[in-house]
Amino acid sequence: MSAAALRIAVGADHAGVDLKDMLAAHLAGRGIDVVDLGTHGHDRVDYPDFGAAVGRAVASGDVDLGVCVCGSGIGIAIAANKVRGIRAATVHDQTSARLAREHNDANVICLGQRLLGEEVARDALDAWLDSEFQGGRHTGRVAKLDELGAELC
């Protein structure tokens, strides 16, 4: 995806704030407009608040994509996925990040600060950003994911 005019929301809990800050700086270095939705310190906070905030920013169109970080990347992904229209994927490396975009059209990626080193996290983020949804056989599957999100809303 081209960095031109791209806006990405970032959010994290206290267990992911350091990685979030590093990734936000990396995004800015790529010329991407970063919207930092917090948290901004190490005081204990609840990851659902930040996953939902990023999800809402993406779903509303205020930003194009989202990046979430917590200790494992799992809880914050669950929170983001509660927002209609969000396809958040917890990724662990370049391959999972690339496939999240190519096959699942993930509009939010989630990473675990306690599980990934900075270099792996940065490389995963770049792989996700540099990939595109492949469409084709994946289009109907992604549509089914979006329909599931609308069932109870």
C-alpha positions as CSV (number, residue, x, y, z in Angstrom):
1,M,0.0,0.0,0.0
2,S,1.3,3.4,-0.9
3,A,2.4,5.6,2.0
4,A,1.0,8.7,0.2
5,A,-1.8,10.2,2.3
6,L,-2.1,6.9,4.4
7,R,-3.3,7.4,7.9
8,I,-2.8,4.6,10.5
9,A,-4.1,4.5,14.0
10,V,-1.9,2.9,16.7
11,G,-3.0,1.8,20.1
12,A,-1.6,-0.2,23.0
13,D,-2.1,-1.1,26.6
14,H,0.7,-0.7,29.2
15,A,2.3,-4.0,28.2
16,G,2.6,-2.9,24.6
17,V,3.3,0.8,24.8
18,D,7.1,0.6,24.1
19,L,6.6,-1.4,20.9
20,K,3.7,0.8,19.9
21,D,5.9,3.9,20.2
22,M,8.7,2.3,18.2
23,L,6.3,1.2,15.4
24,A,4.6,4.6,15.3
25,A,8.0,6.2,14.8
26,H,8.8,3.7,12.1
27,L,5.5,4.4,10.3
28,A,6.2,8.2,10.5
29,G,9.6,7.5,9.0
30,R,7.8,5.9,6.1
31,G,5.9,9.1,5.5
32,I,2.7,7.7,7.0
33,D,0.4,10.0,9.1
34,V,0.1,8.3,12.5
35,V,-2.8,8.8,14.9
36,D,-1.7,7.7,18.3
37,L,-4.7,6.6,20.4
38,G,-2.7,5.7,23.5
39,T,-1.8,4.6,26.0
40,H,1.2,6.8,26.6
41,G,2.7,5.4,29.8
42,H,3.3,2.2,31.8
43,D,0.4,2.7,34.3
44,R,-2.0,-0.3,34.1
45,V,-4.8,0.2,31.6
46,D,-7.3,-2.2,29.9
47,Y,-6.4,-3.4,26.4
48,P,-10.1,-3.6,25.3
49,D,-10.3,0.2,25.5
50,F,-7.4,0.6,23.1
51,G,-8.3,-2.2,20.7
52,A,-11.8,-0.9,20.4
53,A,-10.5,2.7,19.9
54,V,-8.3,1.6,17.0
55,G,-11.1,-0.5,15.6
56,R,-13.6,2.3,15.7
57,A,-11.1,4.7,14.0
58,V,-10.7,2.3,11.1
59,A,-14.3,1.4,10.8
60,S,-15.4,5.0,10.8
61,G,-12.9,5.9,8.0
62,D,-11.1,8.4,10.2
63,V,-8.0,6.3,9.4
64,D,-7.1,3.7,6.7
65,L,-5.6,1.0,8.9
66,G,-4.8,0.2,12.5
67,V,-1.9,-1.3,14.5
68,C,-2.5,-2.6,18.0
69,V,-0.1,-3.9,20.6
70,C,-0.5,-5.6,24.0
71,G,1.6,-8.2,25.8
72,S,0.6,-11.1,23.5
73,G,-1.3,-9.3,20.7
74,I,-4.3,-11.6,21.3
75,G,-6.5,-9.7,23.7
76,I,-6.3,-6.5,21.9
77,A,-7.1,-8.3,18.6
78,I,-10.2,-9.8,20.2
79,A,-11.3,-6.3,21.3
80,A,-10.7,-4.7,17.9
81,N,-12.6,-7.6,16.2
82,K,-15.7,-6.7,18.2
83,V,-16.1,-3.6,16.0
84,R,-18.2,-4.2,12.9
85,G,-16.1,-4.0,9.8
86,I,-12.8,-4.9,11.5
87,R,-10.6,-7.8,10.5
88,A,-7.8,-7.7,13.0
89,A,-5.1,-10.4,12.9
90,T,-2.5,-11.2,15.5
91,V,0.7,-11.6,13.5
92,H,4.0,-13.1,14.6
93,D,6.4,-12.6,11.6
94,Q,6.5,-11.4,8.0
95,T,4.7,-14.4,6.6
96,S,1.7,-14.2,9.0
97,A,1.5,-10.4,8.4
98,R,1.7,-10.8,4.6
99,L,-1.0,-13.5,4.6
100,A,-3.2,-11.5,6.9
101,R,-3.4,-8.8,4.2
102,E,-3.3,-11.0,1.1
103,H,-5.8,-13.6,2.2
104,N,-7.9,-12.0,4.9
105,D,-7.7,-8.3,3.9
106,A,-6.8,-7.5,7.6
107,N,-7.3,-3.8,8.2
108,V,-5.8,-4.0,11.7
109,I,-2.7,-6.0,12.8
110,C,-1.9,-6.8,16.4
111,L,1.4,-7.7,17.8
112,G,2.7,-8.9,21.2
113,Q,5.4,-6.9,22.8
114,R,6.2,-9.8,25.1
115,L,6.5,-12.2,22.2
116,L,8.3,-10.3,19.4
117,G,11.5,-8.4,19.2
118,E,11.5,-5.0,17.7
119,E,13.1,-6.1,14.4
120,V,10.6,-8.9,13.9
121,A,7.7,-6.6,14.7
122,R,9.0,-3.9,12.3
123,D,9.5,-6.4,9.5
124,A,6.0,-7.8,10.1
125,L,4.5,-4.4,9.9
126,D,6.4,-3.6,6.7
127,A,5.3,-6.9,5.1
128,W,1.7,-6.1,6.0
129,L,1.9,-2.6,4.6
130,D,3.7,-3.7,1.4
131,S,1.2,-6.4,0.6
132,E,-2.2,-6.1,-1.0
133,F,-5.4,-8.1,-0.8
134,Q,-5.3,-10.8,-3.5
135,G,-9.1,-10.9,-4.0
136,G,-10.1,-13.9,-6.2
137,R,-11.0,-16.9,-4.2
138,H,-10.5,-14.9,-1.0
139,T,-13.1,-12.3,-1.8
140,G,-16.1,-14.5,-0.8
141,R,-14.4,-15.7,2.4
142,V,-13.7,-12.1,3.5
143,A,-17.4,-11.2,2.7
144,K,-18.5,-14.1,4.9
145,L,-16.3,-12.7,7.7
146,D,-17.9,-9.3,7.4
147,E,-21.4,-10.9,7.4
148,L,-20.6,-12.7,10.7
149,G,-19.7,-9.3,12.2
150,A,-23.1,-8.0,11.2
151,E,-25.1,-10.9,12.6
152,L,-25.7,-9.6,16.0
153,C,-25.2,-5.9,15.5
